[in-house]
Amino acid sequence: MNDQTGRVNRPFRFGVVAPIGADLATWRDRVRRIADSGYSTLLMPDVPTWQPALGPTLATVAALTDLRVGSWVYAAALREPLSTAWEAHSLSVLTEGRFEMGIGAGRPGIEVELGLPAVSLAERRARMRETVAALRRFDGPELHTPVVMAVSGPKSQALALEVADALTFVLPPQEGRAETTNRVRNLPAGSDLELGLHVSAVGDGVAPFMAAPDLDTAALRAADSLIILPSDAGAAAEEIHRRREEIGFSYFVIGADFADTLAPVVAELAGR
């Protein structure tokens, strides 16, 4: 069945960005609860000095559960392509194919905040391309690590269409449903990338590590933004269905603070 943009509808899947926000025992309990609730993938942000390193943390999750794991997302502004590709390939091997590499340009200015030289947008895109190319060399013909690319402008979008398996748009808070729908409709005919949607807010709550804490949820609703979902389970399920049928989004990524709230929706839509 096709959605209203002409794309083939994919099955739903749901990811959770679950940083270590408390003690390790509490975090491990949360990870196990997420694994039991129908979510497909546990994801970690790439935020040096705020969290333990992404790779070891995801390896720990993969040992605790049967979840897929992934980076949401490696920040090219901070990452050297060869070592990043090696880490991604290693995670893919050690999890027996349960790792997906999310990669993007990185938050503006993050490298300068960490005392590193500024990296231009062009250089960030070049690093993203080189990272995927190196990953494919490491994987060889026997392994294909899925790549999810976070994109904003047309140049990064074109790169995703060329080298990625899935893409997620970096949506400005003021962007409404119509503008986001047009982004998808403007993708080249025949492109078959999975479309992921980064959901930063549910109801009046904003997920840590997924948006600025002062994000105005009332303004998001007024703009008909797609980076927010209703807190009511029935309304959230209806909205998720609408976003797949009308636009083509099938991979929904939320913050761990909302995982329990949306668990009934995920269990229903993911067929658990």
Wavefront OBJ file of the C-alpha trace (Angstrom):
o trace
v 0.000 0.000 0.000
v 1.258 3.486 -0.850
v 0.986 6.630 1.249
v -0.350 9.907 -0.141
v 3.118 10.933 -1.328
v 3.295 7.791 -3.506
v 5.816 5.974 -1.307
v 5.315 2.346 -0.259
v 4.237 2.146 3.372
v 6.760 0.384 5.606
v 5.942 -1.411 8.861
v 6.122 0.766 11.957
v 9.156 0.640 14.165
v 9.980 2.685 17.231
v 13.290 3.800 18.709
v 14.084 5.317 22.093
v 16.930 7.710 22.883
v 17.899 6.563 26.384
v 20.841 8.464 27.862
v 22.095 7.565 31.325
v 20.248 10.186 33.340
v 20.456 8.567 36.773
v 22.417 5.795 38.462
v 23.349 2.770 36.373
v 20.899 0.409 38.081
v 17.973 2.721 37.292
v 19.144 3.084 33.696
v 19.497 -0.692 33.262
v 15.974 -1.193 34.617
v 14.693 1.369 32.113
v 16.518 -0.360 29.259
v 14.945 -3.711 30.149
v 11.492 -2.111 30.394
v 11.932 -0.547 26.954
v 12.928 -3.943 25.556
v 9.736 -5.487 26.944
v 7.441 -2.789 25.527
v 7.612 -3.359 21.773
v 10.329 -0.826 20.902
v 12.753 -2.012 18.236
v 15.835 0.088 18.871
v 17.651 1.770 21.748
v 19.685 4.775 20.692
v 22.370 6.878 22.340
v 23.322 10.511 21.674
v 26.878 11.500 20.778
v 27.599 14.038 23.520
v 31.162 13.875 24.879
v 31.561 14.944 28.551
v 27.799 14.519 29.204
v 27.536 10.746 28.872
v 29.715 7.637 28.810
v 31.063 6.926 25.330
v 28.429 5.826 22.867
v 30.066 2.577 21.694
v 30.583 0.854 25.067
v 27.146 1.973 26.231
v 25.429 0.423 23.212
v 27.449 -2.774 23.600
v 26.175 -2.951 27.183
v 22.562 -2.570 25.988
v 23.026 -5.287 23.383
v 24.322 -7.644 26.086
v 21.384 -6.841 28.396
v 18.590 -7.193 25.810
v 17.744 -8.363 22.297
v 17.076 -4.781 21.154
v 18.657 -3.277 18.095
v 21.023 -0.458 19.078
v 22.166 2.650 17.287
v 23.810 6.065 17.379
v 21.414 9.010 17.310
v 23.562 10.394 15.863
v 27.339 10.367 15.436
v 28.304 14.049 15.121
v 30.568 14.519 12.101
v 31.880 17.765 13.583
v 33.575 15.682 16.291
v 34.333 12.476 14.428
v 37.232 11.259 12.314
v 35.776 9.065 9.547
v 38.018 5.995 9.729
v 37.812 5.503 13.501
v 34.061 6.137 13.490
v 33.537 3.577 10.741
v 35.689 1.060 12.598
v 33.639 1.541 15.769
v 30.360 1.214 13.841
v 31.518 -1.932 12.064
v 32.754 -3.406 15.344
v 29.370 -2.779 16.981
v 27.645 -4.389 14.017
v 29.834 -7.490 14.347
v 29.636 -7.747 18.153
v 25.839 -7.353 18.180
v 25.491 -9.868 15.305
v 23.862 -7.329 13.008
v 21.772 -5.426 15.556
v 23.562 -2.074 15.181
v 22.480 0.803 12.946
v 24.713 3.817 12.409
v 23.008 7.160 12.687
v 25.197 10.021 11.495
v 24.706 13.739 10.981
v 26.598 16.996 10.766
v 26.405 17.688 14.500
v 24.946 20.584 16.439
v 26.304 23.979 15.276
v 29.260 25.031 17.403
v 29.554 21.797 19.383
v 33.172 21.283 18.358
v 34.164 24.803 19.433
v 32.480 24.304 22.815
v 34.727 21.278 23.309
v 37.873 23.192 22.390
v 38.224 21.804 18.863
v 38.717 23.780 15.630
v 35.549 24.908 13.873
v 34.360 22.552 11.128
v 32.486 23.944 8.120
v 29.257 22.423 6.849
v 31.050 21.292 3.698
v 33.697 19.505 5.745
v 31.036 17.904 7.942
v 29.295 16.509 4.852
v 32.626 15.288 3.506
v 33.269 13.460 6.782
v 29.803 11.886 6.646
v 30.473 10.602 3.132
v 33.935 9.306 4.060
v 32.574 7.583 7.179
v 29.943 5.657 5.205
v 32.478 4.735 2.529
v 34.910 3.431 5.163
v 32.102 1.510 6.884
v 31.261 -0.236 3.625
v 34.914 -1.226 3.212
v 35.045 -2.617 6.756
v 31.748 -4.468 6.290
v 32.815 -6.076 3.027
v 30.377 -8.211 1.020
v 29.148 -10.256 4.007
v 27.732 -7.467 6.181
v 25.647 -4.349 5.588
v 25.408 -2.021 8.574
v 22.292 0.148 8.082
v 22.967 3.891 7.924
v 20.452 6.482 9.088
v 21.441 10.004 8.063
v 20.162 13.158 9.759
v 19.729 15.861 7.115
v 18.663 19.486 6.977
v 19.529 21.216 3.714
v 19.424 19.956 0.116
v 23.113 18.992 0.011
v 22.949 16.685 3.015
v 19.653 15.313 1.701
v 21.284 14.496 -1.633
v 24.093 12.741 0.227
v 21.591 10.612 2.174
v 19.821 9.635 -1.023
v 23.157 8.473 -2.411
v 24.669 6.538 0.516
v 22.128 5.974 3.340
v 19.428 3.399 4.040
v 17.194 5.807 5.947
v 16.977 9.505 6.653
v 15.560 11.734 9.313
v 14.983 15.425 8.726
v 16.399 17.937 11.217
v 13.184 19.941 11.529
v 13.128 23.545 12.771
v 10.592 24.001 15.607
v 8.592 26.518 13.582
v 8.156 24.187 10.582
v 4.607 22.904 10.126
v 3.089 19.749 8.685
v 2.664 21.167 5.192
v 6.324 22.162 4.884
v 7.532 18.796 6.161
v 5.183 16.978 3.813
v 6.658 18.973 0.938
v 10.149 17.842 1.954
v 9.061 14.243 1.396
v 7.134 14.977 -1.784
v 10.222 16.670 -3.198
v 12.346 13.552 -2.792
v 13.201 12.051 -6.187
v 10.685 9.602 -7.608
v 11.676 6.034 -6.873
v 13.703 6.788 -3.742
v 13.080 4.011 -1.245
v 14.729 5.303 1.908
v 13.066 4.588 5.229
v 11.853 7.865 6.747
v 12.519 8.449 10.431
v 10.887 11.135 12.555
v 12.693 12.621 15.560
v 9.990 13.416 18.154
v 11.373 15.853 20.715
v 8.221 16.470 22.755
v 5.133 14.623 23.959
v 2.339 16.706 25.456
v 4.066 19.449 27.438
v 7.230 17.420 28.082
v 10.523 17.862 26.229
v 12.946 14.941 25.986
v 16.471 15.492 27.350
v 19.187 15.368 24.676
v 16.577 15.671 21.887
v 15.848 19.405 22.051
v 16.614 22.472 24.108
v 14.842 22.229 27.506
v 13.101 25.570 26.903
v 11.409 24.325 23.705
v 7.933 25.911 23.577
v 5.466 23.032 23.216
v 2.495 25.410 22.813
v 4.264 27.015 19.854
v 4.909 23.574 18.349
v 1.214 22.732 18.513
v 0.277 26.109 17.054
v 2.672 25.522 14.140
v 1.327 21.965 13.609
v 4.902 20.748 14.024
v 5.712 17.078 13.586
v 8.365 17.025 16.332
v 5.609 16.766 18.958
v 3.004 14.085 19.724
v -0.090 14.247 21.948
v 0.270 12.704 25.419
v -3.081 10.920 25.111
v -2.417 7.384 23.882
v -5.362 7.241 21.501
v -4.572 10.618 19.970
v -0.895 9.706 19.650
v -1.732 6.441 17.853
v -4.042 8.278 15.456
v -1.391 10.894 14.749
v 1.334 8.303 14.151
v -0.924 6.487 11.693
v -1.672 9.769 9.935
v 2.005 10.616 9.577
v 2.699 7.295 7.897
v -0.392 7.271 5.654
v -0.159 10.915 4.559
v 3.605 11.474 4.512
v 5.457 8.168 4.786
v 7.167 8.300 8.185
v 7.427 4.796 9.617
v 10.344 4.970 12.078
v 9.471 7.087 15.129
v 12.206 8.025 17.613
v 11.186 9.352 21.032
v 12.879 10.207 24.306
v 13.125 7.648 27.095
v 11.068 9.853 29.433
v 8.041 9.099 27.225
v 8.686 5.391 26.661
v 6.290 4.216 29.366
v 3.563 6.692 28.339
v 3.635 5.547 24.713
v 4.258 1.848 25.418
v 0.584 0.844 24.796
v 0.658 2.667 21.447
v 3.943 1.043 20.458
v 2.752 -2.418 21.468
v -0.369 -1.988 19.321
v 1.298 -0.499 16.250
v 4.382 -2.709 16.338
v 2.226 -5.808 16.519
v 3.365 -6.941 19.964
l 1 2 3 4 5 6 7 8 9 10 11 12 13 14 15 16 17 18 19 20 21 22 23 24 25 26 27 28 29 30 31 32 33 34 35 36 37 38 39 40 41 42 43 44 45 46 47 48 49 50 51 52 53 54 55 56 57 58 59 60 61 62 63 64 65 66 67 68 69 70 71 72 73 74 75 76 77 78 79 80 81 82 83 84 85 86 87 88 89 90 91 92 93 94 95 96 97 98 99 100 101 102 103 104 105 106 107 108 109 110 111 112 113 114 115 116 117 118 119 120 121 122 123 124 125 126 127 128 129 130 131 132 133 134 135 136 137 138 139 140 141 142 143 144 145 146 147 148 149 150 151 152 153 154 155 156 157 158 159 160 161 162 163 164 165 166 167 168 169 170 171 172 173 174 175 176 177 178 179 180 181 182 183 184 185 186 187 188 189 190 191 192 193 194 195 196 197 198 199 200 201 202 203 204 205 206 207 208 209 210 211 212 213 214 215 216 217 218 219 220 221 222 223 224 225 226 227 228 229 230 231 232 233 234 235 236 237 238 239 240 241 242 243 244 245 246 247 248 249 250 251 252 253 254 255 256 257 258 259 260 261 262 263 264 265 266 267 268 269 270 271 272
